[in-house]
Amino acid sequence: MKKILIFLALTIFINGGNYSCASEATQSVQEETPVIEASVQFDWINMEQAQRDAKIKYFHEKLFGDGSVANMSRKEFRKTYKDYLKDKNYKTHYRLITNGVQETKEFNMSGFFRKYKSQSILYSYALQPKEDLKHIYYYSAMGTLAYIDDLEGDYPNFPYISRQYRANGKLAGVIYFEDTDLQYVYKPNGKFRGLWYKEKMLDEKGKEIMTRSNW
């Protein structure tokens, strides 16, 4: 059986103590058949601004073309994801992820870090149940559920879409996965948040604004 690494990229921004995010976790998947990937050439930094703007508009129309925003009620969300509202093993997962572990028997895992002086501090992490690969659960460092990813399309084959919901059921962001290395990230109102290329997130001007632990 071939082991395939796929990375669903998460971006978490913390503003005034509140999370505001739009996607990706690390996934290590056992598959019988190889993942189908498109051939993507990365040139975001070297593009003219008009070219970047055209790409941002193109993917916006693919994701928000009908103008709809699918929210869930808080009650519906908590009923649907009641088993994942709190990570009871958060201390163990925190320790494992901090030490670079990417999977257990039950979950694929990824950590998200911010640099403080010379240290990298884990402030959030993601768990993807191996028995349900189309959902990813994002937790605070203390194990409280903050977001989920709901994956659409022929996942894990590319391209596919991830819609991320806050713990109150409201849409938090949408991502278009063009390739393992390359994802376009949008806010729920359709505004472009950034582009992930491998471990770096770049804004609409091509400036690096965030990094992630793996890709």
N, C-alpha and C positions, 0 to 999 in steps of 0.2 A: 504494500500500500504506500502510495506516494504522499509525502508530507508537504503541504503547500502553505507558505506564509502569505497571509493577506492582511493588510493594515487599513482599518477604517478610521480615518483621522478625526480626532476631537480637538476643538478649540474652545477653551473655557476662559471667559473674561470675568473678572471679579470687580464689580463696581459698587462701592459703598456696602460691601458685605453680601450683595446679591449676585447670584450666578446669572450670566447671560452667555449662552454658548451656541455653537454650531459644529460639529462632530468629529471624532475618530478614535477608535480603539485598536488595540493590536489583536490580531486573530491568527491562530495557528490551527489549520484545519486538516483533518484526514479526509482525502478524497480519492476515489478510484480513477477519476479522469482529470486531466489537467485543466486549469482555469484558462478560459479564453480571454486574451488581452488584446486590445488595440495597440498599434504601434504609435507612440506619442513622442514627438520631439519637443523638448522644452526650450522655449526662447522668450519667456515672459519678460525677463530683464532687458533684453536687447530690442524688444518691439518698440515701434513708435507708439505714442500714447493713443492715437486714433485706432490702432490695431487692437490694443488692450481693451479699449472701450467697446469695440465691435464684438469681441469675444464675450465680454461681460453681458452685453445686451443679448447676444445669441443664446447663452445658457439661461439667462433670466426668462426669456420667452419659452424655453423648453420646460422650465420648472413652474412658472407662474402665468403661463399663457392664458388660462381661463380666468385668472384673477381670484381664484377661490383659496380660502384658508381653512383647512380642516382642523378644528379644535375639538377636544373632548371635554366633557364636564369633569370637575374634580371628583365627583362621586363615581363616575364611570371609570376614570383613570385608576382610582384607588382600588376599585373592585377588580379591574382587569389585571393589575400588577401588584396585588396584595402580598404576594410571596416575595417581592423584591423591594419593598418600601424601605427596609433596613437590612444592611449586610451584617448578619450576626457574627460573621468571622472577619470583621474588618481589621482587627489587630493583626491577624495572621496574614491577610492579603496585603496590608500595608507593609509588613516586614518583608514578605516575599518580593513584592514589586520593587521596593527600595533596593533590594539586593539583585535585581535584574531578572527575576523569574517571570516568564511570559505565559505559563500555563500550568494548570493543575489537572487532575482527572476530570473535574467538573467544568472548569472555565478556561477560556482564553482571557488573557489579562494585559492591560497596558496602564502605565502611569504617566501623569502629566506634572511637570516640574516647573518651578520658577526659580531663577537664580537670585540668591541673596549673598552679596559679597562673593566669597569663593565657594559657596555651597549651593547645591541644587535641592530645593525643598519640594517634596511631594505634596501637592495641594488637592489633587483629584485623581481618581482611577476608574477604569472601566472593566466590567466583567461581561463576558459573552458566554452564555451557557452552551456547551457543546451539543446538547440535545435540542437546541433551538437557536440556530445560527442567524436567523433573521431579526433577532432582537439583541440590543446591547444596552447595558445598564451602567449609568455613570453615577458615582458616589463622591461625596466629600471625603476628606481624609478621615472623618469620624464615622463613616459608613452610612450616611443618610443619602437616600436616593435624591438626585437632583434632576436627572434627565434620562430619557430612553431614546434609542434609535430604532426606528421601524424601517426595514429595508425593503425596497420595491424593485421589481424587475427580475432578470434571470441571474440573481446572485448565487454563487460568487463570480459568475462571468460578467465581463464588462461590456457596455456601461450599465450602471444601475444607479438608483436614487436612494438617498437616506433622508427621511423626515424625522426631525428630533422634536420631542415633546418635553415640556417642563413637568414637574411632579403635580402641578395643578391641572394638567391636561391641555394647556395652551401650546400651540406650535412655537418652537424656539428657533428653528432654522431648517434649511434644506441644503443638501449637498448633492452635486452631480459628480459621480465617480467615473472619470473618463479612463482611468488606468490605475494600477497599484500605486504609482508614484504621484499622480496628478489629480487633484480634486478642486472643484469650484464651490465656494461656500457663500451662502446667502442668508441674510436675516429674514425673519418671518414676514416683514413688510416688503420683501423683495430687494432690499438694498444689498449690494455686494459687500461681503465682509472680508474676503481674502481668498488667495489661492494657495493650497498646499502643494509644494513640490518636495518630495522626500521629507526631510526633517524640518523644512523651513516653510513658514507662511509669509506670503508676500501680499502687499496691498495693491490697489489699482494703479499705483505709480511705480510698482516694482520694488518697493522698499520692504526689507525684512521686518516683520513685526512680532514673530513668535517662533519658537522651536518646539518640537515634540521628541519623545524619547526614542522612537524607532519608526521605521516605515517599511 
